[in-house]
Amino acid sequence: MQKISVSKELFEDILLKKLLIFTKQNNKYWKKILLEPKIIDDNIEYSIKQFESLTITNGLAKDAPLLVVECKKIDYSSSKDCFEFSLGKI
């Protein structure tokens, strides 16, 4: 399970199911979290880790509101240069 902090507006959109695909920009942090290196025939290849669920919080406080959301699939969009999380049941 991966924990992600989002803004209040984005949190409400996910709660109300207005947002079915959540995106995070391609940066060093998300590459470290989501990419899994594998050595195949002396070459390094990367695959994207898949999570069954995501914990989405509104803020970083201990008592911040949170949602546990099913994560159907995580993909990389090369055209948008971001990771896309397909969200399911809350």
Backbone as CSV, one residue per row, in Angstrom:
resi,resn,N_x,N_y,N_z,CA_x,CA_y,CA_z,C_x,C_y,C_z
1,MET,0.854,-1.178,0.000,0.000,0.000,0.000,0.896,1.237,0.000
2,GLN,0.616,2.158,-0.876,1.382,3.393,-0.999,0.566,4.558,-0.448
3,LYS,1.218,5.442,0.293,0.545,6.604,0.865,0.874,7.839,0.032
4,ILE,-0.173,8.597,-0.347,-0.017,9.790,-1.171,-0.786,10.939,-0.526
5,SER,-0.139,12.094,-0.407,-0.785,13.283,0.136,-1.208,14.183,-1.025
6,VAL,-2.448,14.678,-0.965,-2.981,15.526,-2.039,-3.662,16.760,-1.453
7,SER,-3.990,17.698,-2.331,-4.687,18.919,-1.901,-6.137,18.601,-1.550
8,LYS,-6.788,19.554,-0.892,-8.178,19.372,-0.472,-9.096,19.171,-1.675
9,GLU,-8.895,19.956,-2.739,-9.744,19.857,-3.927,-9.600,18.485,-4.598
10,LEU,-8.370,18.027,-4.724,-8.113,16.732,-5.340,-8.671,15.598,-4.469
11,PHE,-8.538,15.732,-3.161,-9.076,14.754,-2.219,-10.593,14.629,-2.392
12,GLU,-11.273,15.766,-2.485,-12.733,15.758,-2.656,-13.147,15.183,-4.006
13,ASP,-12.380,15.477,-5.065,-12.676,14.918,-6.386,-12.563,13.393,-6.385
14,ILE,-11.568,12.867,-5.681,-11.411,11.413,-5.581,-12.544,10.820,-4.759
15,LEU,-12.895,11.474,-3.657,-13.979,11.006,-2.791,-15.313,10.959,-3.539
16,LEU,-15.580,11.975,-4.354,-16.837,12.060,-5.099,-16.783,11.322,-6.443
17,LYS,-15.676,10.622,-6.691,-15.449,9.837,-7.912,-15.517,10.689,-9.178
18,LYS,-15.125,11.948,-9.073,-15.010,12.804,-10.252,-13.698,12.522,-10.983
19,LEU,-12.742,11.954,-10.252,-11.417,11.681,-10.786,-11.171,10.177,-10.744
20,LEU,-11.048,9.549,-11.905,-10.828,8.101,-11.967,-9.381,7.749,-12.295
21,ILE,-8.649,8.712,-12.869,-7.228,8.509,-13.136,-6.461,9.652,-12.479
22,PHE,-5.632,9.272,-11.528,-4.847,10.208,-10.736,-3.430,10.218,-11.304
23,THR,-2.825,11.392,-11.515,-1.488,11.450,-12.113,-0.475,12.066,-11.158
24,LYS,0.758,11.602,-11.295,1.902,12.169,-10.579,3.016,12.374,-11.592
25,GLN,3.648,13.547,-11.553,4.697,13.876,-12.508,5.899,12.945,-12.363
26,ASN,6.544,12.690,-13.461,7.740,11.862,-13.496,8.892,12.656,-12.880
27,ASN,9.325,12.239,-11.700,10.477,12.876,-11.062,11.278,11.806,-10.314
28,LYS,12.363,12.202,-9.720,13.275,11.270,-9.061,12.576,10.475,-7.943
29,TYR,11.746,11.162,-7.152,11.047,10.506,-6.047,10.123,9.392,-6.544
30,TRP,9.273,9.691,-7.527,8.312,8.694,-8.001,8.984,7.569,-8.769
31,LYS,10.090,7.857,-9.427,10.846,6.778,-10.079,11.377,5.797,-9.032
32,LYS,11.871,6.343,-7.922,12.408,5.502,-6.847,11.304,4.630,-6.236
33,ILE,10.118,5.183,-6.065,9.009,4.465,-5.452,8.387,3.448,-6.411
34,LEU,8.217,3.814,-7.676,7.416,3.006,-8.592,8.189,2.084,-9.526
35,LEU,9.450,2.364,-9.796,10.173,1.537,-10.752,10.966,0.437,-10.067
36,GLU,10.904,-0.749,-10.668,11.576,-1.930,-10.157,12.602,-2.388,-11.188
37,PRO,13.899,-2.280,-10.893,14.906,-2.709,-11.878,15.039,-4.232,-11.912
38,LYS,15.230,-4.759,-13.120,15.460,-6.193,-13.309,16.598,-6.350,-14.303
39,ILE,17.461,-7.333,-14.063,18.563,-7.603,-14.985,18.171,-8.804,-15.840
40,ILE,18.073,-8.572,-17.153,17.702,-9.612,-18.101,18.746,-9.606,-19.215
41,ASP,19.468,-10.709,-19.351,20.517,-10.836,-20.376,21.515,-9.681,-20.332
42,ASP,22.029,-9.403,-19.151,23.007,-8.332,-18.920,22.505,-6.933,-19.264
43,ASN,21.202,-6.760,-19.338,20.598,-5.447,-19.556,19.695,-5.116,-18.376
44,ILE,19.647,-3.847,-18.014,18.757,-3.424,-16.940,17.441,-2.984,-17.564
45,GLU,16.358,-3.598,-17.128,15.027,-3.221,-17.584,14.202,-2.854,-16.359
46,TYR,13.281,-1.932,-16.548,12.457,-1.456,-15.442,11.000,-1.833,-15.663
47,SER,10.364,-2.248,-14.571,8.922,-2.482,-14.615,8.279,-1.616,-13.528
48,ILE,7.015,-1.321,-13.709,6.305,-0.475,-12.748,5.673,-1.349,-11.678
49,LYS,5.969,-1.035,-10.409,5.357,-1.761,-9.297,3.855,-1.528,-9.312
50,GLN,3.113,-2.541,-8.949,1.661,-2.423,-8.874,1.239,-2.560,-7.409
51,PHE,0.334,-1.704,-6.981,-0.192,-1.734,-5.616,-1.672,-2.095,-5.673
52,GLU,-2.130,-2.862,-4.704,-3.551,-3.216,-4.646,-4.392,-2.043,-4.191
53,SER,-3.822,-1.227,-3.298,-4.579,-0.076,-2.792,-3.639,1.086,-2.493
54,LEU,-4.228,2.268,-2.431,-3.502,3.492,-2.105,-4.172,4.157,-0.915
55,THR,-3.380,4.720,-0.028,-3.915,5.535,1.052,-3.714,6.987,0.631
56,ILE,-4.811,7.686,0.427,-4.751,9.071,-0.022,-5.160,9.965,1.143
57,THR,-4.255,10.875,1.519,-4.516,11.764,2.652,-4.611,13.205,2.192
58,ASN,-5.353,13.990,2.954,-5.442,15.424,2.724,-4.536,16.090,3.745
59,GLY,-3.263,16.214,3.413,-2.286,16.793,4.328,-1.395,15.736,4.937
60,LEU,-0.434,16.183,5.732,0.540,15.282,6.321,0.371,15.090,7.832
61,ALA,-0.616,15.738,8.441,-0.824,15.623,9.890,-1.274,14.209,10.253
62,LYS,-1.056,13.827,11.492,-1.447,12.492,11.957,-2.959,12.302,11.919
63,ASP,-3.703,13.384,12.131,-5.164,13.285,12.149,-5.794,13.763,10.830
64,ALA,-5.015,13.804,9.750,-5.529,14.243,8.444,-6.543,13.221,7.913
65,PRO,-7.586,13.686,7.229,-8.558,12.749,6.655,-7.879,11.883,5.599
66,LEU,-8.326,10.620,5.526,-7.712,9.726,4.560,-8.736,8.819,3.897
67,LEU,-8.377,8.352,2.714,-9.175,7.401,1.948,-8.293,6.217,1.603
68,VAL,-8.861,5.024,1.632,-8.173,3.852,1.116,-8.883,3.505,-0.184
69,VAL,-8.144,3.597,-1.292,-8.721,3.457,-2.619,-8.062,2.283,-3.337
70,GLU,-8.876,1.477,-4.011,-8.359,0.385,-4.826,-7.553,0.983,-5.984
71,CYS,-6.401,0.402,-6.256,-5.569,0.836,-7.373,-5.605,-0.270,-8.426
72,LYS,-6.329,-0.027,-9.499,-6.480,-1.047,-10.539,-5.197,-1.259,-11.328
73,LYS,-4.522,-0.166,-11.663,-3.325,-0.274,-12.490,-2.515,1.010,-12.405
74,ILE,-1.198,0.877,-12.526,-0.315,2.033,-12.599,0.410,1.958,-13.939
75,ASP,0.331,3.021,-14.718,0.956,3.100,-16.030,1.815,4.341,-16.124
76,TYR,2.653,4.364,-17.147,3.439,5.563,-17.442,2.973,6.119,-18.778
77,SER,2.654,7.401,-18.798,2.250,8.076,-20.033,3.438,8.878,-20.557
78,SER,4.019,8.420,-21.651,5.179,9.129,-22.202,4.771,10.460,-22.825
79,SER,3.550,10.570,-23.338,3.109,11.828,-23.936,2.938,12.928,-22.881
80,LYS,2.491,12.548,-21.683,2.306,13.519,-20.595,3.486,13.548,-19.635
81,ASP,4.407,12.567,-19.766,5.562,12.416,-18.881,5.131,12.330,-17.421
82,CYS,4.180,11.405,-17.153,3.704,11.227,-15.784,3.250,9.786,-15.552
83,PHE,3.136,9.442,-14.283,2.593,8.140,-13.891,1.091,8.302,-13.684
84,GLU,0.319,7.337,-14.168,-1.134,7.385,-14.062,-1.630,6.236,-13.195
85,PHE,-2.368,6.579,-12.159,-2.950,5.608,-11.241,-4.440,5.459,-11.588
86,SER,-4.870,4.272,-12.002,-6.287,4.030,-12.277,-6.951,3.650,-10.969
87,LEU,-7.908,4.459,-10.542,-8.541,4.269,-9.234,-9.813,3.458,-9.351
88,GLY,-10.098,2.654,-8.310,-11.302,1.840,-8.268,-12.161,2.194,-7.067
89,LYS,-12.582,1.166,-6.333,-13.473,1.352,-5.182,-12.788,2.079,-4.048
90,ILE,-13.598,2.856,-3.332,-13.091,3.588,-2.155,-13.416,2.771,-0.916
